[in-house]
Amino acid sequence: MITNRDKLGRIKKSNHPRRNWHRDRFIPSICCVEKECPACFVKFYLPPSKIKNQVCCSAECGKMHRKSLREKRRCECENCGKVFYPRQTQVDKGIGKFCSQKCHGIGVSGDKNKLWKGGQLDAQRRFILSGGSKIVQQNRRARKKYNGGRLSKGLSNKLYKLQRGKCACCGKSLGDDYHLDHRMPLALGGVNEDLNMQLLRSKCNREKHAKHPIDFMQSRGFLL
Protein backbone atom coordinates (compact mmCIF):
# COMPACT_ATOMS: atom_id res chain seq x y z
CA MET A 1 0.00 0.00 0.00
CA ILE A 2 1.36 3.38 -1.03
CA THR A 3 0.53 6.48 0.94
CA ASN A 4 0.83 10.03 -0.32
CA ARG A 5 -0.58 13.43 0.55
CA ASP A 6 -3.11 15.54 -1.31
CA LYS A 7 -3.07 19.32 -1.84
CA LEU A 8 -4.28 19.98 1.71
CA GLY A 9 -1.57 17.79 3.25
CA ARG A 10 -3.93 14.99 4.25
CA ILE A 11 -2.78 11.40 3.86
CA LYS A 12 -4.33 9.79 0.83
CA LYS A 13 -4.40 5.99 0.64
CA SER A 14 -4.41 4.00 -2.59
CA ASN A 15 -4.50 0.25 -3.11
CA HIS A 16 -2.88 0.53 -6.57
CA PRO A 17 0.60 1.90 -7.24
CA ARG A 18 0.72 5.12 -9.31
CA ARG A 19 1.62 4.52 -12.96
CA ASN A 20 4.62 6.35 -14.44
CA TRP A 21 3.78 6.74 -18.11
CA HIS A 22 7.38 7.40 -19.20
CA ARG A 23 8.78 4.43 -17.32
CA ASP A 24 5.96 2.09 -18.38
CA ARG A 25 5.54 3.39 -21.93
CA PHE A 26 6.48 0.02 -23.46
CA ILE A 27 4.02 -1.92 -21.29
CA PRO A 28 0.49 -2.31 -22.76
CA SER A 29 -2.27 -0.80 -20.69
CA ILE A 30 -6.03 -0.37 -21.05
CA CYS A 31 -5.91 3.33 -20.19
CA CYS A 32 -3.15 4.12 -22.74
CA VAL A 33 -3.18 4.57 -26.51
CA GLU A 34 -0.86 2.60 -28.77
CA LYS A 35 1.52 4.63 -30.92
CA GLU A 36 4.40 3.85 -33.27
CA CYS A 37 7.72 5.67 -33.09
CA PRO A 38 8.49 7.31 -36.50
CA ALA A 39 12.26 6.84 -35.99
CA CYS A 40 12.69 3.22 -34.76
CA PHE A 41 9.14 1.94 -35.58
CA VAL A 42 8.74 0.47 -32.07
CA LYS A 43 5.26 0.48 -30.55
CA PHE A 44 4.82 2.29 -27.25
CA TYR A 45 1.85 3.32 -25.13
CA LEU A 46 0.89 6.80 -23.95
CA PRO A 47 -1.93 8.30 -21.92
CA PRO A 48 -4.39 10.40 -23.97
CA SER A 49 -2.97 13.65 -22.54
CA LYS A 50 0.52 12.95 -23.95
CA ILE A 51 -0.33 11.88 -27.51
CA LYS A 52 0.13 15.30 -29.15
CA ASN A 53 3.35 16.27 -27.37
CA GLN A 54 5.18 12.91 -27.30
CA VAL A 55 6.03 12.00 -30.90
CA CYS A 56 8.89 9.54 -30.40
CA CYS A 57 9.56 6.87 -27.80
CA SER A 58 12.83 8.40 -26.51
CA ALA A 59 15.05 11.46 -26.72
CA GLU A 60 17.49 9.71 -29.10
CA CYS A 61 14.64 8.82 -31.47
CA GLY A 62 13.42 12.42 -31.25
CA LYS A 63 16.79 13.73 -32.44
CA MET A 64 16.83 11.22 -35.31
CA HIS A 65 13.28 12.16 -36.30
CA ARG A 66 14.01 15.90 -36.30
CA LYS A 67 17.16 15.32 -38.33
CA SER A 68 15.25 13.30 -40.94
CA LEU A 69 12.61 16.02 -41.22
CA ARG A 70 15.34 18.62 -41.66
CA GLU A 71 16.93 16.59 -44.47
CA LYS A 72 13.60 16.46 -46.27
CA ARG A 73 13.63 20.27 -46.40
CA ARG A 74 17.12 20.34 -47.90
CA CYS A 75 17.27 22.29 -51.17
CA GLU A 76 19.58 24.44 -53.26
CA CYS A 77 19.26 28.17 -53.79
CA GLU A 78 17.97 29.00 -57.27
CA ASN A 79 20.30 31.99 -57.51
CA CYS A 80 23.68 30.93 -56.05
CA GLY A 81 23.25 27.14 -55.70
CA LYS A 82 24.03 27.13 -51.96
CA VAL A 83 22.51 24.31 -49.91
CA PHE A 84 20.14 25.54 -47.16
CA TYR A 85 17.20 24.36 -45.08
CA PRO A 86 14.04 26.51 -45.33
CA ARG A 87 11.29 26.45 -42.72
CA GLN A 88 8.45 23.98 -43.04
CA THR A 89 5.95 26.82 -43.48
CA GLN A 90 8.01 28.13 -46.41
CA VAL A 91 8.06 24.68 -47.98
CA ASP A 92 4.27 24.35 -47.59
CA LYS A 93 3.71 27.72 -49.27
CA GLY A 94 6.30 27.02 -51.97
CA ILE A 95 8.37 30.13 -51.23
CA GLY A 96 11.57 28.64 -49.75
CA LYS A 97 13.61 28.88 -52.95
CA PHE A 98 16.34 31.40 -52.01
CA CYS A 99 18.92 31.19 -49.23
CA SER A 100 18.95 34.92 -48.38
CA GLN A 101 17.27 38.25 -49.11
CA LYS A 102 20.15 39.20 -51.37
CA CYS A 103 19.56 36.17 -53.59
CA HIS A 104 15.83 36.80 -53.52
CA GLY A 105 16.39 40.35 -54.72
CA ILE A 106 14.82 42.14 -51.76
CA GLY A 107 18.07 43.90 -50.93
CA VAL A 108 18.52 45.12 -54.54
CA SER A 109 16.88 48.47 -55.28
CA GLY A 110 15.56 49.92 -58.52
CA ASP A 111 14.88 48.11 -61.77
CA LYS A 112 17.50 45.47 -60.90
CA ASN A 113 15.07 44.00 -58.37
CA LYS A 114 12.99 41.10 -59.70
CA LEU A 115 9.92 42.52 -57.94
CA TRP A 116 10.32 46.00 -59.44
CA LYS A 117 6.96 47.44 -60.61
CA GLY A 118 7.94 50.91 -61.75
CA GLY A 119 8.43 52.87 -58.56
CA GLN A 120 6.32 55.44 -56.75
CA LEU A 121 4.85 57.08 -59.85
CA ASP A 122 3.54 53.80 -61.19
CA ALA A 123 2.20 52.92 -57.72
CA GLN A 124 0.27 56.20 -57.62
CA ARG A 125 -1.05 55.57 -61.13
CA ARG A 126 -2.28 52.08 -60.17
CA PHE A 127 -3.85 53.51 -57.01
CA ILE A 128 -5.76 56.16 -58.99
CA LEU A 129 -6.90 53.72 -61.69
CA SER A 130 -8.26 51.35 -59.03
CA GLY A 131 -10.41 54.15 -57.56
CA GLY A 132 -8.41 54.32 -54.34
CA SER A 133 -8.10 58.12 -54.34
CA LYS A 134 -11.88 58.53 -54.52
CA ILE A 135 -12.39 56.15 -51.60
CA VAL A 136 -9.80 58.01 -49.50
CA GLN A 137 -11.50 61.33 -50.31
CA GLN A 138 -14.92 60.06 -49.22
CA ASN A 139 -13.52 58.57 -46.01
CA ARG A 140 -11.91 61.93 -45.19
CA ARG A 141 -15.21 63.74 -45.77
CA ALA A 142 -17.03 61.27 -43.51
CA ARG A 143 -14.52 61.85 -40.71
CA LYS A 144 -15.07 65.60 -40.96
CA LYS A 145 -18.85 65.17 -40.80
CA TYR A 146 -18.58 62.64 -37.92
CA ASN A 147 -20.90 60.27 -39.81
CA GLY A 148 -18.73 57.22 -39.20
CA GLY A 149 -18.26 54.25 -41.48
CA ARG A 150 -15.48 53.33 -43.86
CA LEU A 151 -15.50 52.28 -47.51
CA SER A 152 -13.86 49.02 -48.55
CA LYS A 153 -10.98 48.79 -51.02
CA GLY A 154 -11.85 48.23 -54.66
CA LEU A 155 -15.41 49.57 -54.20
CA SER A 156 -15.24 51.70 -57.37
CA ASN A 157 -14.46 48.69 -59.55
CA LYS A 158 -17.24 46.63 -57.94
CA LEU A 159 -19.81 49.38 -58.47
CA TYR A 160 -18.61 49.91 -62.05
CA LYS A 161 -19.31 46.25 -62.81
CA LEU A 162 -22.66 46.24 -61.00
CA GLN A 163 -23.81 49.37 -62.85
CA ARG A 164 -22.38 48.02 -66.13
CA GLY A 165 -20.44 51.23 -66.67
CA LYS A 166 -23.55 53.44 -66.64
CA CYS A 167 -24.54 56.38 -64.48
CA ALA A 168 -27.06 55.53 -61.76
CA CYS A 169 -28.90 58.81 -62.42
CA CYS A 170 -29.17 59.34 -66.18
CA GLY A 171 -28.17 55.91 -67.49
CA LYS A 172 -25.45 57.24 -69.78
CA SER A 173 -21.92 55.86 -69.98
CA LEU A 174 -19.76 56.86 -67.01
CA GLY A 175 -16.56 57.30 -68.95
CA ASP A 176 -13.31 57.92 -67.10
CA ASP A 177 -14.35 61.07 -65.20
CA TYR A 178 -16.97 59.54 -62.90
CA HIS A 179 -17.61 60.41 -59.24
CA LEU A 180 -18.17 58.21 -56.20
CA ASP A 181 -21.35 59.60 -54.65
CA HIS A 182 -23.33 59.01 -51.43
CA ARG A 183 -26.95 58.19 -52.22
CA MET A 184 -28.05 59.83 -48.99
CA PRO A 185 -25.66 62.80 -48.62
CA LEU A 186 -23.47 63.09 -45.55
CA ALA A 187 -24.95 66.54 -44.91
CA LEU A 188 -28.39 64.93 -44.49
CA GLY A 189 -27.17 62.20 -42.13
CA GLY A 190 -26.07 59.60 -44.65
CA VAL A 191 -23.60 56.94 -43.56
CA ASN A 192 -20.22 56.40 -45.21
CA GLU A 193 -20.78 52.71 -46.05
CA ASP A 194 -20.64 50.59 -49.20
CA LEU A 195 -24.43 50.21 -49.40
CA ASN A 196 -24.85 54.00 -49.51
CA MET A 197 -22.54 54.50 -52.49
CA GLN A 198 -23.13 54.83 -56.23
CA LEU A 199 -21.27 56.00 -59.32
CA LEU A 200 -22.46 59.14 -61.13
CA ARG A 201 -21.19 61.17 -64.01
CA SER A 202 -19.41 64.34 -62.92
CA LYS A 203 -22.23 66.50 -64.35
CA CYS A 204 -24.95 64.55 -62.51
CA ASN A 205 -23.03 64.58 -59.25
CA ARG A 206 -22.52 68.35 -59.40
CA GLU A 207 -26.24 68.85 -60.00
CA LYS A 208 -27.18 66.46 -57.18
CA HIS A 209 -24.73 67.99 -54.68
CA ALA A 210 -26.29 67.58 -51.18
CA LYS A 211 -29.91 67.18 -52.28
CA HIS A 212 -32.16 64.41 -51.04
CA PRO A 213 -32.09 61.55 -53.59
CA ILE A 214 -35.90 61.46 -53.96
CA ASP A 215 -36.15 65.22 -54.47
CA PHE A 216 -33.32 65.15 -56.99
CA MET A 217 -34.82 62.34 -59.06
CA GLN A 218 -38.25 64.03 -59.01
CA SER A 219 -36.65 67.22 -60.33
CA ARG A 220 -35.31 65.12 -63.18
CA GLY A 221 -38.75 63.73 -64.03
CA PHE A 222 -38.44 60.40 -62.22
CA LEU A 223 -40.35 59.04 -59.18
CA LEU A 224 -43.43 61.17 -59.87
DAHUJO-V791996 format. One record per pair of residues at least 24 apart in sequence whose ideal C-beta (glycine too) atoms are under 10 Angstrom apart, sorted by sequence separation. I is the first residue (numbers start at 1). J is the second residue. If there is no record, write none. Layout:
BEGIN
{{I & J} {I & J}}
END
This chain:
BEGIN
{{21 & 45} {22 & 46} {37 & 61} {38 & 62} {39 & 63} {40 & 64} {75 & 99} {79 & 103} {130 & 154} {131 & 155} {132 & 156} {156 & 180} {177 & 201} {178 & 202} {179 & 203} {181 & 205} {185 & 209} {186 & 210} {187 & 211} {188 & 212} {21 & 46} {25 & 50} {37 & 62} {39 & 64} {40 & 65} {78 & 103} {79 & 104} {130 & 155} {131 & 156} {155 & 180} {174 & 199} {177 & 202} {179 & 204} {180 & 205} {183 & 208} {185 & 210} {188 & 213} {21 & 47} {38 & 64} {39 & 65} {77 & 103} {78 & 104} {79 & 105} {130 & 156} {131 & 157} {174 & 200} {175 & 201} {177 & 203} {178 & 204} {179 & 205} {182 & 208} {185 & 211} {37 & 64} {38 & 65} {39 & 66} {77 & 104} {129 & 156} {130 & 157} {131 & 158} {174 & 201} {175 & 202} {178 & 205} {179 & 206} {181 & 208} {185 & 212} {19 & 47} {21 & 49} {22 & 50} {37 & 65} {39 & 67} {129 & 157} {131 & 159} {173 & 201} {174 & 202} {181 & 209} {182 & 210} {184 & 212} {185 & 213} {21 & 50} {25 & 54} {39 & 68} {131 & 160} {151 & 180} {168 & 197} {169 & 198} {172 & 201} {179 & 208} {183 & 212} {184 & 213} {38 & 68} {168 & 198} {169 & 199} {170 & 200} {171 & 201} {174 & 204} {183 & 213} {184 & 214} {26 & 57} {38 & 69} {167 & 198} {168 & 199} {169 & 200} {170 & 201} {172 & 203} {182 & 213} {185 & 216} {22 & 54} {25 & 57} {167 & 199} {168 & 200} {169 & 201} {172 & 204} {181 & 213} {21 & 54} {25 & 58} {149 & 182} {166 & 199} {167 & 200} {168 & 201} {170 & 203} {165 & 199} {167 & 201} {169 & 203} {170 & 204} {22 & 57} {79 & 114} {147 & 182} {159 & 194} {163 & 198} {166 & 201} {167 & 202} {169 & 204} {22 & 58} {158 & 194} {162 & 198} {163 & 199} {167 & 203} {168 & 204} {169 & 205} {147 & 184} {149 & 186} {162 & 199} {163 & 200} {167 & 204} {170 & 207} {147 & 185} {159 & 197} {167 & 205} {169 & 207} {147 & 186} {155 & 194} {158 & 197} {159 & 198} {160 & 199} {169 & 208} {142 & 182} {145 & 185} {146 & 186} {147 & 187} {159 & 199} {138 & 179} {141 & 182} {145 & 186} {149 & 190} {151 & 192} {152 & 193} {156 & 197} {158 & 199} {137 & 179} {138 & 180} {144 & 186} {145 & 187} {147 & 189} {149 & 191} {150 & 192} {151 & 193} {152 & 194} {155 & 197} {137 & 180} {138 & 181} {147 & 190} {148 & 191} {149 & 192} {150 & 193} {151 & 194} {156 & 199} {134 & 178} {138 & 182} {142 & 186} {145 & 189} {147 & 191} {148 & 192} {149 & 193} {150 & 194} {155 & 199} {169 & 213} {134 & 179} {135 & 180} {141 & 186} {145 & 190} {147 & 192} {148 & 193} {149 & 194} {151 & 196} {152 & 197} {168 & 213} {134 & 180} {141 & 187} {147 & 193} {149 & 195} {151 & 197} {129 & 176} {131 & 178} {133 & 180} {134 & 181} {145 & 192} {149 & 196} {169 & 216} {138 & 186} {142 & 190} {169 & 217} {131 & 180} {142 & 191} {143 & 192} {147 & 196} {142 & 192} {170 & 220} {141 & 192} {142 & 193} {169 & 220} {140 & 192} {170 & 222} {139 & 192} {169 & 222} {138 & 192} {135 & 192} {138 & 197} {135 & 197} {134 & 197} {134 & 199} {131 & 199}}
END
